[in-house]
Amino acid sequence: MSDLKNYISQRKKRDPAFALGYDLATVAERRDEETVSHEELIKSLKADGKL
């Protein structure tokens, strides 16, 4: 895990306000991305061996 990802993960655990703000910013940033159906998600997770 990168240093930045590690920092964000640790900070989210100890600071709920940061976690909420970070999560909302992530959602806003990604709102224009193409969506994936539930079926496509399940298929992808199975193909990756995560399900």
N, C-alpha and C positions, 0 to 999 in steps of 0.2 A: 504494500500500500504506500502511495506517495506521502510525503510529509504533509502536504496540504489536505489530502483526504483523511489522514490520521488526525490532524488538528481539528478538522470539521467534525469528525466522528466523536472525538473526545469532548469537544466544546458542546455539541448537541446533548451529550449525556449529562453534563453538569449545569447547563443553562437552558431551561425550557423556552424562554423568550427568544433566544438565539435560534433554537431548533425551529420554532414556528416561523420566524422571519426568514430563515434560510429555506425552509420548505416552500413557503409562499413565493419567494423569489424564484425558486427553481420551477415551480408550476407556471408562473408568469412568463418566464424565459422560454418555456417549451410549449406554450399554448398553441403556437402556429405549426407545430410539427404534425406530420401525418399520424393518424391513429391506427391502432392495430386491433383487430377483432379478438374476442376471447378465444375463439377457435385457433386463430393464427398464433396467439401467445402460447397456448398449450402445445401446439405443434412445435414451435420454436424451442420451448423449454424441454420437451421430450427429445428433440434432435440434439440438444446440447447436453443431455444426460442429467439435467437438473430436476427432472420430474419423473 
